[in-house]
Amino acid sequence: MGLFRLLILIALVAAAYWLWRRFTRRPADQPGPQTTLPMVRCAHCGVHVPRSEALEHDERWYCSQAHLEQDRDDRAP
């Protein structure tokens, strides 16, 4: 009977420790929401880049000034 009481006591102490750790944890320890950037595809090479870094011309997106100019030259009659 003494071993059973000891096991119950250990289980209660472990549960109390787990609850204490759970409720005393700072919010900074928990990961925050992931922020994602809208991506666009380069009309010339197909590479995806963040929209904030891409160049737009005639509703088409480019990863660099060189690709914008190359695509413009290829499309010129």
C-alpha positions in Angstrom: 0.0 0.0 0.0 2.9 2.4 0.7 4.3 2.0 -2.9 0.9 3.0 -4.3 0.8 6.1 -2.2 4.3 7.0 -3.3 3.4 6.7 -7.0 0.3 8.8 -6.5 2.4 11.5 -4.7 5.0 11.5 -7.5 2.2 11.8 -10.1 0.7 14.8 -8.2 4.0 16.5 -7.9 4.8 16.0 -11.6 1.3 17.4 -12.6 1.7 20.4 -10.3 5.2 21.1 -11.8 3.8 20.8 -15.3 0.9 23.2 -14.5 3.3 25.7 -12.8 5.6 25.7 -15.8 2.7 26.1 -18.2 1.1 29.1 -16.5 4.4 30.9 -15.6 5.8 30.8 -19.1 6.2 34.3 -20.6 4.4 35.1 -23.8 7.8 35.8 -25.5 8.6 32.1 -25.2 5.8 31.2 -27.5 6.3 31.6 -31.2 4.3 34.5 -32.7 2.4 34.5 -36.0 4.5 34.1 -39.1 4.4 37.1 -41.4 4.4 36.3 -45.1 5.2 38.7 -48.0 3.2 38.6 -51.2 5.3 37.1 -53.9 5.3 37.8 -57.7 6.8 35.9 -60.6 9.4 37.5 -62.9 7.9 37.7 -66.4 11.3 37.1 -67.9 13.0 34.3 -65.9 10.2 33.0 -63.7 11.9 33.6 -60.3 9.6 34.5 -57.5 10.5 37.6 -55.5 8.7 39.6 -52.8 6.4 42.2 -54.4 8.1 45.0 -52.5 11.4 44.2 -54.2 10.0 43.6 -57.7 9.8 46.1 -60.5 6.4 46.5 -62.3 5.9 47.5 -65.9 2.7 47.2 -67.9 1.1 45.0 -65.2 4.1 42.6 -65.4 6.6 42.0 -62.6 10.4 41.7 -63.0 13.1 40.6 -60.5 15.7 43.1 -61.8 16.1 46.2 -64.0 18.1 44.1 -66.5 15.2 41.6 -67.0 12.7 44.4 -67.4 14.9 45.9 -70.1 15.5 42.5 -71.8 11.9 41.7 -71.8 11.0 45.1 -73.2 13.5 44.7 -76.0 12.2 41.2 -76.8 8.7 42.4 -77.0 9.5 45.5 -79.2 8.4 45.1 -82.8 
